[in-house]
Amino acid sequence: MKKVITYGSFDLFHKGHYRLLQRAKALGDYLIVGVTTEHFDEERGKLNLIDPIIKRIENVKATGFADEIIVEDHVGQKVEDIQKYQADIFTVGSDWTGKFDYLKEYCEVIYLPRTEGISSTMLRAEAYELVHMGIMGSGRIAGRFVPESRFVSGLSIDGVFNPRIKSAERFAEEHKLDFFTDDEEEFYSKVNAVNIASPHVTHYAYAKNALEHGVHVLCEKPLCLTKAQAEELYALAKAKKLVLMEAIKTAHAPGFIRLLSTVKSGTIGEVRDVEACFTRLTPDHLRELTDTECGGSFTEFGSYAILPILKILGLHYEDVEFKMFLAENGVDVYTKAYFTYPNAIATAKTGLKVKSEGQLLISGTKGYILVPSPWWLTHEFEVCYENREQNQKIATRFLGGGLRYELSDFISTINGYGKSEFKLTASESIAMAEIMEKFLAARKQMQEAK
């Protein structure tokens, strides 16, 4: 008797799950199905599970394909189970191709192709909206976005839009998406949410069009380059009862949220200074250095550097001043933004051609907090005092590229059970857009003076 074993969350059970189990069963005589616990899914980075494990087990059982159902609850269990049940074949969906090659030492490993057209046949759980998302743009961030989406339950990345159709086609083929298009109208008709991962200058128009078509929007930073545009978009989203979220992953990272909680608790006293730095040495041919209208270090990294300043010191700064170095084409390659508050000061430092220590330093009247580079991923931070023996290091998990955290909150908010708006409020996004507007005005003034 040939034994086959497979594993999965099987959350929001749909036709793709059914077909995978059907094909897994056809590989042998006896099928063992492992269903993961909520805790283990969280440990391995799978977020936003909806169905409890009992329901997920019942759904697998109802297919009639499983001869035996087991529970997976810890790392390394697959090797243990293969040996325990003397499985001949381990199988899983092709989304995980290569991930489980290490099991070939114990049995045959088969990756089953995904069910084509699954996005149109998935079942919707009662009172739960399955999010069919499309990506606008097919550049670097979009390429990181698709793999991260696999860790968020209730989400399907269905297609991609790009006015350059060949680029869209290549992206769809690489990531095995259901469709690609260069037609905005067609795009909006096939999705109920979008991730805008296109050049900065296009964000406002794409976001507005999507909202007007009744589509939820997750937009890469910066959401807008003027305060008026940001206010307009949030007002439109509210009127349409849609979710609009600026995609700054740091705001949703567990470590950053814990950092803010530590600061707000008064552990280091009254905060008097915040210094945030994000620099990266960037090749000359990349968009950040060639886009003379919206490129540059501050539009690229400023949203990250501004975030802790606004979250800790608030939106009501008295003044902001910019100092920068410009490339020959007028793009800023190194910028410092100086904020003045009634009882505090802050600095946001960004660079594309100047490298500095990418840390976050929060100075208070009782001590300080140092978040080492790369602070925007917030793996750990140290609370420091005059007496160093009192110092405390705090570590948190930051899984994958971090995009799964903002995605999880986006999906939760769409479905009305999320409580995540505090992580990045509309007012904070509007304030960031206003700062971007002030920066671009200062840069233009400097360009004209040269």
Disulfide bonds with the S-S distance in Angstrom:
none
